[in-house]
Amino acid sequence: MCSAEPINCFPMLVNILSNTFLRLFNSTARIRVWSEPFYSTQSPEVKSDIFFICLSYMLILAAGLPPHFAVSSMEDYKVKSM
């Protein structure tokens, strides 16, 4: 009925319990519960915007990390920690 992951199984459990209680009280109404854990975008423009934002973030990160390691190793060399 549902996968073993808690994010998918909890809404199904709520659905089963709520519909069971409705049947116990002789109601004809039904409750539907669904889970969509990830936001899905339909527009290709939004997908490309997200891609370029992530790409620019990764480029800035890639440009900033090597100097950090170089400065760290130069400080170790000056202190003669090795």
N, C-alpha and C positions, 0 to 999 in steps of 0.2 A: 504494500500500500504506500510505503514511503521509504526513502533510502535511510541508511543508518546515521546520516549526518544530523546533528541536532537542529541545524538551521532549517532543514527541510521537514523534519519529523514533528517539531512543536506545532506549527500551524495545522498539520493534519490531525494531531491529537486534540487540539482545540475544536476543530471542525467536528470530529467524531463525538466528543463530549457534548458540545452545544446542541447538535442534532439529536443526540440521545435524550437530553433533557427536554427538548421540544416535543419529541414523541411521547415522553412520559406524561406530559401535560396535555396530550391530545391536540396538538397544534398541527396545522398543515403547512406552516411556514418552514423554510429550510435556510440554513446559514451556509454561505460559501466562504472559505478561507483559502488564500493562495499566498505563496511566498515568491518574491522576486528579489533575491539578495543583491544583485548587481544592477545598477542603473544602466539601462540600455538606451543608446542614442540612435535615433533614426536618421538624423541629418548627417550627410557626409562632411559638411562644413564644420560641424562641431567635432567630429572625429579628427579631421585634419588640424583643427585648432589645438586640440588636446595633444596630438602627436607633436606639433611644433613647440608647444610649451614644454613638454617632456624632453624633447631633443635639445632645446636651448638650455634647460636646466642641467642636462647631462654634459653638455659642452662646457658650461661654466664650471661645473664640478670637476671635469677632467682637466681643465686648465689650471685649477687651483690646487689640486692635490700634489702634483710633483714638486712644486716649490716648497710645500709644507714639509715633505719628507727630506728634501735637500737641506733646508734650514735646520731641521731636527738633527740630521746626521752631522752637520757642521758644528752645531753646539756640542754634540757628543765628542767630536774631534778636538774642539778647543778645551774642553774640560778633561780630556783624555780618559774618558770613561771606559774605553775598550781595552 
